[in-house]
Amino acid sequence: MIPLSWYLIVAALLFSIGLYGVMARRNAVAILMSVELMLNAVNINLVAFWRYTAPDRPVGLTWAVFVLTVAAAEAAVGLALIISVYRRRDSVIAEDLDSLKN
Amino acid sequence: MVEQIVFLIISAFTLTMAVIVVTKRNLFHAALALMASFLGVAGLYVTLDAGFLAAAQLLVYIGAISILVIFAIMMTRRLMQTSEPAFNTQAGFALLTAVIGFGVVFWVFYVFRNIWPLVPDTAVPLASKPVVPQEVLQNSVALMGRAFVNPAGYVLPFEIASVLLLAALVGAIIVAWPKAEDKA
C-alpha cells in the first residue's frame, strides 16, 4: 500500500539534494558525486512509473538501463578530466578553473 | 503496513546519506556515504520488484563508479584535508533554489492529489502498487532483453550506447594520459 507519489517525492528530494550539492560545493569531485545522486533520482522515477503504470511493458526498465550506461560513461570521462586538470593546475576547486573567463 | 515501514526506513537511509554526501567536508567520507546512498536506491528498486536493476545498481554504481570516485579523491588527496571552505559563496542561494525546486514539485503533487494520491487509498489506482501475476514481473527482464535487440524496439539506442561507452573509454584514457613534458 505505497502510493506512487511517495516514490516520486523521495526521488524529488534526492534530486534537490543533488542540485544543492552541484551548486554549492567547490570541489569538482564533490560536484560529480552530486550529479550521480541526481541521475539516481531520475532512475527511481523511471522504475516507479514502470511498476505502477506499465509492468507488462518494460519501457521504464529499458530507459533506466540507458541512464545507467550514460552515468558510467559520464563518471569515467569526468574523473579523467578532473585528474588531467589537477595535473596541470594543481587544483580541483571549480572556482579556480577560470581560463575561459577573460 | 510492513511494506510502508520498510519503504520509509530505506528512503530515510538513502536521503540521510545523500545529505552527508553534499555536506561532509572530508571527501573520502562523502564517497563512502555515496556508496551507502546507492545501496539505499538499490533497496528501493527491490521494493519496486526490479531485482535485475537492483543488481545492476550494485555492480555499476557501487562496484564501478564509487571506486572510480574514490580513486580520483586519492589522486587529488592533498586538497582533501585543507582548511578551505567546502562550500562556495553562493551556497545560501543554492539551498534556497533547491528548496524552492522541491516545493514546486510537491505543490504539483498536492494539486493533482486526486490522480496521484498522497495517502494510501484503495479507491484510486495509483495509490497502491498494482497487483500483477508473478510471471509478468519475472518475464520483464526477458522482455527487456528482447526489446534491446529488436529493430522495432531499442536496437538503435542500444548500439549508440555501446558506441558511447567506447568513446568514453578512449576519451578518458586520452584525457588522463600524461603529456611527454610532464614526465620530465
HADDOCK unambig.tbl for C-alpha pairs under 7 A between the chains (distance, minus, plus):
assign (segid A and resid 1 and name CA) (segid B and resid 4 and name CA) 6.90 0.50 0.50
assign (segid A and resid 1 and name CA) (segid B and resid 120 and name CA) 6.00 0.50 0.50
assign (segid A and resid 1 and name CA) (segid B and resid 128 and name CA) 4.56 0.50 0.50
assign (segid A and resid 1 and name CA) (segid B and resid 129 and name CA) 6.42 0.50 0.50
assign (segid A and resid 2 and name CA) (segid B and resid 4 and name CA) 6.14 0.50 0.50
assign (segid A and resid 2 and name CA) (segid B and resid 120 and name CA) 6.34 0.50 0.50
assign (segid A and resid 2 and name CA) (segid B and resid 127 and name CA) 6.57 0.50 0.50
assign (segid A and resid 2 and name CA) (segid B and resid 128 and name CA) 5.05 0.50 0.50
assign (segid A and resid 2 and name CA) (segid B and resid 129 and name CA) 6.44 0.50 0.50
assign (segid A and resid 3 and name CA) (segid B and resid 117 and name CA) 6.64 0.50 0.50
assign (segid A and resid 3 and name CA) (segid B and resid 118 and name CA) 6.62 0.50 0.50
assign (segid A and resid 3 and name CA) (segid B and resid 119 and name CA) 6.61 0.50 0.50
assign (segid A and resid 3 and name CA) (segid B and resid 120 and name CA) 5.72 0.50 0.50
assign (segid A and resid 3 and name CA) (segid B and resid 126 and name CA) 6.07 0.50 0.50
assign (segid A and resid 3 and name CA) (segid B and resid 127 and name CA) 3.98 0.50 0.50
assign (segid A and resid 3 and name CA) (segid B and resid 128 and name CA) 4.78 0.50 0.50
assign (segid A and resid 3 and name CA) (segid B and resid 129 and name CA) 6.97 0.50 0.50
assign (segid A and resid 4 and name CA) (segid B and resid 116 and name CA) 6.82 0.50 0.50
assign (segid A and resid 4 and name CA) (segid B and resid 126 and name CA) 5.79 0.50 0.50
assign (segid A and resid 4 and name CA) (segid B and resid 127 and name CA) 6.17 0.50 0.50
assign (segid A and resid 4 and name CA) (segid B and resid 128 and name CA) 6.87 0.50 0.50
assign (segid A and resid 5 and name CA) (segid B and resid 116 and name CA) 5.93 0.50 0.50
assign (segid A and resid 5 and name CA) (segid B and resid 117 and name CA) 6.71 0.50 0.50
assign (segid A and resid 5 and name CA) (segid B and resid 118 and name CA) 5.96 0.50 0.50
assign (segid A and resid 6 and name CA) (segid B and resid 118 and name CA) 6.98 0.50 0.50
assign (segid A and resid 10 and name CA) (segid B and resid 11 and name CA) 6.70 0.50 0.50
assign (segid A and resid 12 and name CA) (segid B and resid 102 and name CA) 6.27 0.50 0.50
assign (segid A and resid 13 and name CA) (segid B and resid 102 and name CA) 6.52 0.50 0.50
assign (segid A and resid 14 and name CA) (segid B and resid 15 and name CA) 6.26 0.50 0.50
assign (segid A and resid 14 and name CA) (segid B and resid 18 and name CA) 6.99 0.50 0.50
assign (segid A and resid 16 and name CA) (segid B and resid 98 and name CA) 5.04 0.50 0.50
assign (segid A and resid 16 and name CA) (segid B and resid 101 and name CA) 6.91 0.50 0.50
assign (segid A and resid 16 and name CA) (segid B and resid 102 and name CA) 6.14 0.50 0.50
assign (segid A and resid 17 and name CA) (segid B and resid 18 and name CA) 6.82 0.50 0.50
assign (segid A and resid 17 and name CA) (segid B and resid 19 and name CA) 6.49 0.50 0.50
assign (segid A and resid 19 and name CA) (segid B and resid 98 and name CA) 6.23 0.50 0.50
assign (segid A and resid 20 and name CA) (segid B and resid 94 and name CA) 5.46 0.50 0.50
assign (segid A and resid 20 and name CA) (segid B and resid 95 and name CA) 5.70 0.50 0.50
assign (segid A and resid 20 and name CA) (segid B and resid 98 and name CA) 5.58 0.50 0.50
assign (segid A and resid 21 and name CA) (segid B and resid 22 and name CA) 4.94 0.50 0.50
assign (segid A and resid 23 and name CA) (segid B and resid 94 and name CA) 5.61 0.50 0.50
assign (segid A and resid 24 and name CA) (segid B and resid 87 and name CA) 5.32 0.50 0.50
assign (segid A and resid 24 and name CA) (segid B and resid 88 and name CA) 5.66 0.50 0.50
assign (segid A and resid 24 and name CA) (segid B and resid 90 and name CA) 6.40 0.50 0.50
assign (segid A and resid 24 and name CA) (segid B and resid 91 and name CA) 4.52 0.50 0.50
assign (segid A and resid 24 and name CA) (segid B and resid 94 and name CA) 5.88 0.50 0.50
assign (segid A and resid 25 and name CA) (segid B and resid 86 and name CA) 6.08 0.50 0.50
assign (segid A and resid 25 and name CA) (segid B and resid 87 and name CA) 4.66 0.50 0.50
assign (segid A and resid 25 and name CA) (segid B and resid 88 and name CA) 6.17 0.50 0.50
assign (segid A and resid 26 and name CA) (segid B and resid 86 and name CA) 6.04 0.50 0.50
assign (segid A and resid 26 and name CA) (segid B and resid 87 and name CA) 5.52 0.50 0.50
assign (segid A and resid 26 and name CA) (segid B and resid 88 and name CA) 5.67 0.50 0.50
assign (segid A and resid 34 and name CA) (segid B and resid 22 and name CA) 6.74 0.50 0.50
assign (segid A and resid 48 and name CA) (segid B and resid 48 and name CA) 6.59 0.50 0.50
assign (segid A and resid 51 and name CA) (segid B and resid 48 and name CA) 6.36 0.50 0.50
assign (segid A and resid 52 and name CA) (segid B and resid 126 and name CA) 6.64 0.50 0.50
assign (segid A and resid 52 and name CA) (segid B and resid 129 and name CA) 5.81 0.50 0.50
assign (segid A and resid 52 and name CA) (segid B and resid 130 and name CA) 6.04 0.50 0.50
assign (segid A and resid 55 and name CA) (segid B and resid 137 and name CA) 6.99 0.50 0.50
assign (segid A and resid 56 and name CA) (segid B and resid 136 and name CA) 6.11 0.50 0.50
assign (segid A and resid 56 and name CA) (segid B and resid 140 and name CA) 6.88 0.50 0.50
assign (segid A and resid 58 and name CA) (segid B and resid 140 and name CA) 5.95 0.50 0.50
assign (segid A and resid 58 and name CA) (segid B and resid 143 and name CA) 6.70 0.50 0.50
assign (segid A and resid 58 and name CA) (segid B and resid 144 and name CA) 5.66 0.50 0.50
assign (segid A and resid 62 and name CA) (segid B and resid 144 and name CA) 6.13 0.50 0.50
assign (segid A and resid 69 and name CA) (segid B and resid 161 and name CA) 6.95 0.50 0.50
assign (segid A and resid 72 and name CA) (segid B and resid 65 and name CA) 6.48 0.50 0.50
assign (segid A and resid 73 and name CA) (segid B and resid 165 and name CA) 5.76 0.50 0.50
assign (segid A and resid 73 and name CA) (segid B and resid 168 and name CA) 5.42 0.50 0.50
assign (segid A and resid 75 and name CA) (segid B and resid 65 and name CA) 6.57 0.50 0.50
assign (segid A and resid 76 and name CA) (segid B and resid 168 and name CA) 6.89 0.50 0.50
assign (segid A and resid 76 and name CA) (segid B and resid 172 and name CA) 6.18 0.50 0.50
assign (segid A and resid 77 and name CA) (segid B and resid 168 and name CA) 5.97 0.50 0.50
assign (segid A and resid 77 and name CA) (segid B and resid 171 and name CA) 6.72 0.50 0.50
assign (segid A and resid 77 and name CA) (segid B and resid 172 and name CA) 4.78 0.50 0.50
assign (segid A and resid 79 and name CA) (segid B and resid 72 and name CA) 6.31 0.50 0.50
assign (segid A and resid 80 and name CA) (segid B and resid 172 and name CA) 5.26 0.50 0.50
assign (segid A and resid 80 and name CA) (segid B and resid 175 and name CA) 6.06 0.50 0.50
assign (segid A and resid 80 and name CA) (segid B and resid 176 and name CA) 5.03 0.50 0.50
assign (segid A and resid 81 and name CA) (segid B and resid 175 and name CA) 6.18 0.50 0.50
assign (segid A and resid 81 and name CA) (segid B and resid 176 and name CA) 6.64 0.50 0.50
assign (segid A and resid 83 and name CA) (segid B and resid 72 and name CA) 6.78 0.50 0.50
assign (segid A and resid 83 and name CA) (segid B and resid 176 and name CA) 6.41 0.50 0.50
assign (segid A and resid 84 and name CA) (segid B and resid 175 and name CA) 6.44 0.50 0.50
assign (segid A and resid 84 and name CA) (segid B and resid 176 and name CA) 5.17 0.50 0.50
assign (segid A and resid 86 and name CA) (segid B and resid 76 and name CA) 6.92 0.50 0.50
